[in-house]
Amino acid sequence: MPKGKSSKLKAVSKASKAASGSGNPLMPSKPKNLRVGGDVQPTKDVSRFVRWPRYVRVQRQKKVLLSRLKVPGTLNEFRHPLDRAEAVPFFKLMAKYSPETKEAKAERLEGQAAAAAGGGTGAATSAPVVLKYGINHVTHLVEQQKAKLVVIACDVAPIEIVVWLPMLCRTMDVPYVIVNNKGRLGSLVNMKKAAAVALTDVKGEDQGALLKLAEAAKARFNDNVEIRKRGGGIMGMKTQVKLAKRAAMLAAEEAKKKMY
C-alpha cells in the first residue's frame, strides 16, 4: 500500500478516536477485553447446563409428573393437608393426652399393688383420657360416633389404608383433619408411625379448645367441597400458550361466523 494512503488512514482513525473520547479527558473510556487473559468475565447463570445429581432430577421429575397427572377428588384431598401454623393448635391439644408408656403403666400398677398389700383397696382407677390410635380402633370409634376429633396422616403408604376414612367421618358427622406427617402422629402415641389418631374426650379445661378445633376442622375439611374436586392436569407453559392461542383462534372464527 502507498505511504500516502496509510498515513491518511491513520489520521482518520486518530480523528475518530479523538471524537469518540472527547467526553471527559480525565476519565477516558476503556472498552472491555473479554478475551482470554483480559477482563473478568461477567457472571452467568449456568444452572441449566449443570448435570444435577440423580436424586435431584428424580425429585423434579416427580413434582412435574404429579402436576401433570389427573388426580381423583378422593385422593386430591390428601394433597391439601394442614400447614405448619394450622397444625400447631391440634398437636398442642393432642400432646396433653398422650397415652402412658410401658414404664409409667408398670409404675402405676406397682403403686396399686403396694397400696393393696398395705391394707388399702388397691382398686384400679377409672380409665385415663388418652388418644386412641390404630386404624381399626379409630374406625370403630367413628362408626359408634364416639370420636370427637380424628387426625389422619397424608403420607400413609399405601394410601388405601386411610383413603376411605374422610368419607366415613363426613357420613358420621365427625370432624377430621389431615396432617402432614405420620411420624409426628406416632410420636404422640409412643409409636414410630401412626396412620390416624382420635380424641374421644378431654378434660373440662380443654372443652372450649376442642370445640374451636372441631369447628375449624369442619370448615377446613368436612364442609370444604373445593379440595375434593379433581386435581392435577396442569400442563407446561409451552402447552398452555399453545392452547391459549388455539382458543383465541377458535373464538375469533366463532365471532366471524356470527357476523354473517
C-alpha positions as CSV (number, residue, x, y, z in Angstrom):
1,M,0.0,0.0,0.0
2,P,1.4,3.5,-0.8
3,K,2.6,5.6,2.1
4,G,0.2,8.4,1.4
5,K,-2.9,6.1,1.8
6,S,-1.6,4.6,5.0
7,S,-0.9,8.0,6.5
8,K,-4.4,9.2,5.6
9,L,-6.0,6.1,7.2
10,K,-4.0,6.7,10.4
11,A,-5.1,10.3,10.5
12,V,-8.8,9.3,10.1
13,S,-8.5,6.7,12.8
14,K,-6.9,9.2,15.2
15,A,-9.6,11.7,14.5
16,S,-12.4,9.2,15.1
17,K,-10.7,8.2,18.4
18,A,-10.4,11.8,19.4
19,A,-14.1,12.4,18.6
20,S,-15.2,9.3,20.5
21,G,-13.1,10.1,23.6
22,S,-14.0,13.8,23.7
23,G,-16.5,13.3,26.6
24,N,-14.2,13.6,29.6
25,P,-10.4,13.7,29.1
26,L,-9.9,12.8,32.8
27,M,-11.9,9.6,32.5
28,P,-11.2,8.1,29.1
29,S,-13.4,5.2,28.0
30,K,-11.8,1.8,28.2
31,P,-13.7,-0.9,26.3
32,K,-13.6,-4.2,27.9
33,N,-11.5,-7.0,26.5
34,L,-13.3,-10.2,27.3
35,R,-10.8,-12.5,25.5
36,V,-8.6,-15.0,27.3
37,G,-6.3,-13.1,29.7
38,G,-8.4,-9.9,29.5
39,D,-11.1,-8.5,31.8
40,V,-13.1,-10.7,34.2
41,Q,-16.0,-12.4,32.5
42,P,-19.5,-11.4,33.7
43,T,-21.3,-13.9,35.9
44,K,-23.7,-16.1,34.1
45,D,-26.5,-18.5,35.3
46,V,-25.3,-21.8,34.1
47,S,-27.6,-23.9,36.3
48,R,-29.4,-25.1,33.1
49,F,-26.2,-26.7,31.9
50,V,-25.4,-28.4,35.2
51,R,-25.7,-32.1,35.5
52,W,-27.6,-32.4,38.7
53,P,-27.4,-35.5,41.0
54,R,-29.8,-38.3,40.3
55,Y,-31.9,-37.7,43.4
56,V,-32.4,-34.0,42.4
57,R,-33.5,-35.0,38.9
58,V,-35.9,-37.6,40.3
59,Q,-37.4,-35.1,42.7
60,R,-38.1,-32.6,40.0
61,Q,-39.5,-35.2,37.6
62,K,-41.8,-36.5,40.3
63,K,-43.1,-33.0,41.0
64,V,-43.7,-32.3,37.3
65,L,-45.4,-35.7,36.9
66,L,-47.7,-35.2,39.9
67,S,-48.8,-31.8,38.5
68,R,-49.5,-33.4,35.1
69,L,-51.5,-36.4,36.2
70,K,-55.2,-36.0,36.9
71,V,-56.0,-36.9,40.5
72,P,-59.4,-38.1,41.6
73,G,-61.1,-35.9,44.2
74,T,-60.8,-38.6,47.0
75,L,-57.0,-38.6,46.6
76,N,-56.7,-34.9,45.9
77,E,-58.0,-34.2,49.4
78,F,-54.8,-35.8,50.8
79,R,-52.7,-33.3,48.8
80,H,-54.0,-30.4,50.8
81,P,-53.0,-31.1,54.5
82,L,-52.8,-28.5,57.2
83,D,-49.7,-26.4,57.0
84,R,-47.4,-26.0,60.0
85,A,-49.1,-23.0,61.5
86,E,-52.6,-24.5,61.2
87,A,-51.5,-27.8,62.7
88,V,-49.8,-26.4,65.8
89,P,-53.0,-26.0,68.0
90,F,-54.2,-29.5,67.1
91,F,-50.8,-31.1,68.1
92,K,-50.7,-28.9,71.3
93,L,-54.1,-30.3,72.4
94,M,-53.3,-33.9,71.5
95,A,-49.9,-33.8,73.3
96,K,-51.7,-33.3,76.6
97,Y,-53.5,-36.7,76.1
98,S,-50.6,-38.9,75.0
99,P,-51.1,-42.4,76.4
100,E,-48.8,-43.6,79.2
101,T,-45.7,-45.5,78.3
102,K,-45.0,-49.1,79.4
103,E,-42.7,-47.8,82.2
104,A,-45.4,-45.4,83.5
105,K,-48.1,-48.1,83.4
106,A,-45.8,-50.6,85.3
107,E,-45.1,-48.0,87.9
108,R,-48.8,-47.2,88.3
109,L,-49.7,-50.9,88.7
110,E,-46.9,-51.3,91.2
111,G,-48.3,-48.5,93.3
112,Q,-51.8,-50.0,93.2
113,A,-50.3,-53.4,94.3
114,A,-48.4,-51.8,97.1
115,A,-51.5,-50.0,98.3
116,A,-53.5,-53.2,98.2
117,A,-50.7,-55.0,100.2
118,G,-50.7,-52.2,102.8
119,G,-54.3,-52.8,103.6
120,G,-55.9,-50.5,101.1
121,T,-58.4,-51.4,98.4
122,G,-55.9,-51.2,95.6
123,A,-58.8,-50.8,93.2
124,A,-58.0,-49.7,89.7
125,T,-58.8,-46.1,89.0
126,S,-61.0,-45.1,86.1
127,A,-59.5,-45.3,82.6
128,P,-57.4,-42.2,81.8
129,V,-58.5,-39.9,79.0
130,V,-55.9,-40.5,76.2
131,L,-55.5,-40.5,72.5
132,K,-56.9,-43.5,70.6
133,Y,-54.8,-44.9,67.7
134,G,-54.8,-47.8,65.3
135,I,-56.8,-47.7,62.1
136,N,-59.3,-50.4,63.2
137,H,-59.8,-48.8,66.6
138,V,-60.3,-45.3,65.2
139,T,-62.7,-46.7,62.6
140,H,-64.8,-48.4,65.3
141,L,-64.9,-45.1,67.3
142,V,-66.1,-43.2,64.2
143,E,-68.8,-45.8,63.4
144,Q,-70.0,-45.5,67.0
145,Q,-69.8,-41.7,66.8
146,K,-67.6,-41.7,69.9
147,A,-64.8,-39.9,68.3
148,K,-64.9,-36.1,68.7
149,L,-61.9,-35.3,66.5
150,V,-60.0,-37.5,64.1
151,V,-56.5,-36.7,62.8
152,I,-55.3,-38.5,59.6
153,A,-51.8,-38.6,58.1
154,C,-51.5,-37.8,54.4
155,D,-48.3,-39.7,53.8
156,V,-49.5,-43.2,54.6
157,A,-48.3,-45.9,52.2
158,P,-50.3,-47.5,50.7
159,I,-52.9,-44.7,50.7
160,E,-55.7,-47.2,50.5
161,I,-55.3,-47.7,54.3
162,V,-56.9,-44.4,55.0
163,V,-58.4,-43.1,51.7
164,W,-61.9,-44.1,52.8
165,L,-61.7,-42.6,56.3
166,P,-62.6,-39.0,55.4
167,M,-65.8,-40.2,53.7
168,L,-66.8,-42.2,56.8
169,C,-66.1,-39.2,59.0
170,R,-68.4,-37.0,56.8
171,T,-71.1,-39.6,56.9
172,M,-71.0,-39.9,60.7
173,D,-70.6,-36.1,61.1
174,V,-67.3,-36.5,62.9
175,P,-64.8,-33.6,62.4
176,Y,-61.5,-34.6,60.9
177,V,-58.2,-33.1,59.7
178,I,-55.4,-34.3,57.5
179,V,-51.8,-33.5,58.7
180,N,-48.5,-33.9,57.0
181,N,-46.5,-36.5,58.9
182,K,-47.3,-40.0,60.2
183,G,-44.1,-40.0,62.2
184,R,-45.3,-36.9,64.1
185,L,-48.6,-38.7,64.9
186,G,-46.7,-41.7,66.0
187,S,-44.6,-39.7,68.5
188,L,-47.9,-38.6,70.2
189,V,-48.8,-42.2,71.0
190,N,-45.3,-43.6,71.7
191,M,-45.1,-45.3,68.3
192,K,-42.8,-44.9,65.3
193,K,-45.7,-44.1,63.0
194,A,-49.5,-43.8,63.2
195,A,-51.9,-43.6,60.3
196,A,-54.7,-42.0,62.4
197,V,-55.5,-40.9,65.9
198,A,-58.7,-39.8,67.6
199,L,-59.9,-37.9,70.6
200,T,-62.9,-39.3,72.4
201,D,-63.0,-37.0,75.4
202,V,-61.0,-34.2,77.0
203,K,-60.8,-32.7,80.5
204,G,-63.1,-29.9,81.5
205,E,-60.5,-27.1,81.0
206,D,-59.9,-28.2,77.3
207,Q,-63.6,-28.5,76.3
208,G,-63.6,-25.0,74.8
209,A,-60.3,-25.6,72.8
210,L,-61.7,-28.9,71.5
211,L,-64.9,-27.2,70.4
212,K,-63.0,-24.5,68.5
213,L,-60.7,-27.0,66.8
214,A,-63.7,-29.1,65.8
215,E,-65.4,-26.1,64.2
216,A,-62.2,-25.2,62.4
217,A,-61.8,-28.9,61.2
218,K,-65.4,-28.9,59.8
219,A,-64.9,-25.7,57.9
220,R,-61.5,-26.8,56.5
221,F,-62.3,-30.4,55.6
222,N,-65.9,-31.6,56.3
223,D,-67.7,-28.8,54.5
224,N,-65.0,-27.8,52.0
225,V,-66.0,-29.2,48.6
226,E,-63.2,-27.5,46.7
227,I,-60.4,-29.8,48.0
228,R,-62.5,-32.8,46.9
229,K,-62.6,-31.8,43.3
230,R,-60.4,-33.5,40.7
231,G,-56.8,-32.1,40.8
232,G,-53.8,-32.2,38.6
233,G,-53.9,-31.9,34.8
234,I,-51.7,-28.8,34.8
235,M,-49.8,-28.6,31.5
236,G,-46.4,-27.0,30.9
237,M,-46.0,-23.3,29.9
238,K,-45.5,-24.1,26.2
239,T,-48.6,-26.2,26.1
240,Q,-50.6,-23.6,27.9
241,V,-49.5,-20.9,25.5
242,K,-50.4,-23.2,22.5
243,L,-53.8,-24.0,23.9
244,A,-54.5,-20.3,24.6
245,K,-53.6,-19.4,21.0
246,R,-55.8,-22.2,19.7
247,A,-58.7,-21.0,21.9
248,A,-58.2,-17.4,20.7
249,M,-58.3,-18.5,17.1
250,L,-61.5,-20.6,17.6
251,A,-63.1,-17.6,19.4
252,A,-62.2,-15.3,16.5
253,E,-63.7,-17.8,14.0
254,E,-66.9,-18.0,16.0
255,A,-67.1,-14.2,16.1
256,K,-66.7,-14.0,12.3
257,K,-69.5,-16.6,11.8
258,K,-71.8,-14.6,14.0
259,M,-71.2,-11.5,11.9
260,Y,-72.7,-13.2,8.7
